[in-house]
Amino acid sequence: MAVQYLLIGVGVLALVWIITPFGDEALAALTVVSRLELLTSALFLNLSGALMVFTAQNTGAGQAARVRDGVRHSVWLGVALTAVVSLLLLTERGPVAALFSGSDETRLITERYILITAPFFLCYTLTVVLHGWFNGIARTVVPLVCTVLSLGVVRLPLSYGLGHARGVDGVMWATVIGWAAGLVYTLLAAARRTGSPPQGGHDRDHDIKAGPMATSDNWGDR
């Protein structure tokens, strides 16, 4: 997890380097956007952390059904909260942008960023919530690989390429594509995890480690 956060920090610095040639207004908008993302993502990061602790405790206690229900409830709560947050950002993007900057051009860039990315914010929030489950079952490599893929392999190169092709809007769309890539990888990892057969031993061991979408008859209360 420490390596994951380190990579995110390095990625932000790389984004600053990519945005700088577009001028001071674009760079200021990036700062505003970073603050917005910090505020909007804090709720989902806390939800992910709570799910991590919940999953670890109940996995250790052999309560597979509670883990399954906890993940499902967290995902649905994340979906509901994301809908509210995204709607608020879209409808109030003008006043929100004005809170962080007095420059008209910076506000316009910030509003465009919200308009482009807010409808896809669910990709980010679902990824973050599911990472709490992976961390809770001690599969911390999945969130790390997801960060490398989403940020390092997809978002940064696309930000550079689309930025030269479409300007600042290209960098914004690179953010959306990066979120989508991270979610796809996370869902594939979850599907692979839930679909893995037991590696020997009693089925209970498989039940404890199985994911939230498992449908085996072994998913009963122990």
N, C-alpha and C positions, 0 to 999 in steps of 0.2 A: 504493500500500500504506500509506503514511503517513496519507493521508486516511481509509482504511478503519479503521485503528487509532484514529484520532481520533474517528471516529463511534462506534466501540464504547465508548470512554471516556465520551462524552457520553450514550450510551444507558444505561450503568450508572448515571450520575447521575440520569437521568430515572426509572429503575426505583426508585432510593432514594426519590425524591419520591413515586412512586406507592405504595410500600410503607409509608412513614412513618405514614399515618393508621391503619394496622392495629395499631399499638402497638410497644413496645420489643422484645417477643419476636419478632415478625415481622421487624423490622428486623435483629435479631441473627441470625435464621435466614438472612436474605438474605446477611449477611456470611459465615456458615458455608458457605452454598451457593456463594458466589463463590470461596471457598478450595478447595472440592471441585472445582469446574469448572476452576480453575487447575491443580490437581494432575492430574486425569484427562485434561485436554485437552493437557497438555504433550507427552505421547508422540506424539499425532497431529499436533500442530503441527510437531514435529521431523521426523516422517515426511513431512509436506507440504513442509517446507523442503528435505529431502534429495531429494525427487522433483522439486522445482523446479530444483535445480542439475543433477540427472541429465538432465532433459528439455532444459534449455538447452544443455548440453554436447553431447548427442547430436543435437539438432536442428541445431546449428551444424555438426556433422560429417557431417550427411546420413544418420544412422543411424536411419531411421524405424522399422525393426523393433524396435530396442532400446528406443526410446521407447514403442512399443506394449506390449512385454513388461514394461517397467518400471512402466507405469501399471497394468497388470492385476495384477502381483504386489503392488504397493502397495495396491491396492483390496482384494484378498483378504487381505492381511496386516492391513489396517485392520478388515475384517470380523471376523477371528479375534480380534484384540486387543479389539475392542469387546465381543464376546461374553463374553470373560473378565472385563473390567472391569465390565460391566453386571451379570453374575452375582454377582460379589464384592460390589458395592454393594447389590444387592437382598438377598442372604442375610445380609450383615453390616451392614445399615443402622443398626441400633441402636448397636452399638459404634462405628461410624464417626461417627455424630452425637454420641456422648458424648465423643469425642476433642476436639471443638471447643467444647463448651459444657457448663456445669454446670447450666443451667436446664432443668427438665423440659419446660416448654412449648416452649422453643426446640428441644430435641431432638425433640419430637413433630412440630413443623412441618418440621424438616429431614428426618426419616424419611419424612413424607408426600411431600416434594419428590422424594426418591430413588425412592420407590415409583411415583410418577406419571411421572417423566421418564426414569429409567434404561432402561425397555424401548424407548424411542425414541431413545436416545443414538446409535444407528447413523446416524440422519439427519444429526446434527451431524458425526460423524467422517468419513462419506463426502464430505460437502460440503467439509470442510477438506482432505482428501487430494486431491480433484479440483481444488481451487483451486491446489494446488502445480503441477499440470500446466498450468493456464491461465497462471499466472505464468511458468512455464518457457518457454512459447511466446509470451511478451510480450503476452498478452491480459489484462492486469491490471484492465481495466475490468469484466470479468465478476465477480470477487470483490467489487469495490467495489459494483456494482449489487446483488449478492446480499445484501451487508450492509445496504444501504439498504432493500431489500425486506423481508428477514427481520426486521431489528431495528426500523427506523423505520416501515415501512408496516404490518407485521403485528403484531410482538410488543408494541411499546409501546402502540399503541391498544387492542389486545385485553387487555393487562394492566390498563389503566385500566377498560375496559368490563366485562370478566369479573370484575375485582376488586370492583367495586361490586355485581355481580350474584351472585357466588358466594364472595366473600371471598378469602382467601389462595390457596385451591385454584384459583381462576380465574386468578390470576397464573401459577401453575405450568402449567396447561394452555395458557396463552398462549405459554409457552416452547416447549412441544412443537409447537404449531402453527407458530410462527416457524421452528423447525428444519426442519419438513416443507416449508414454503414455500421456504426456502433450497435444500433438496435438489432440489425439483422444478425450480426455476429453473436450477440448475447442470446438472442432467441434460438439460434442454431446450437449454441453451446448448452442451453437449457434443455432443448429437445434431445440432444445427444446424451445428456446426463440422465434425464428421466427415462430414456429408452434403453439404457445400458442394462444387460442382464446381470444377475448376481455373480460375483467372482468367487463362488464357493462359499461354504458355510450355510448357516440358517438363513431363510428368507428375511428374517427380522433385520439383519444387517443391511440388506438391500433396501428395505422399507425405510430405515432411518436415513439413508443417504439419498433416497430417491427425491425427485423434485416435486414442485407444486402441481404439476399437470399429470402425474402418474395416475393411471386408472386401474391398476391391478387390484384384484380382490383382496390382496394382502394389506390394502390401505385401511385397516380397521384400527380401532382403539386397542391398544395393548394393555 
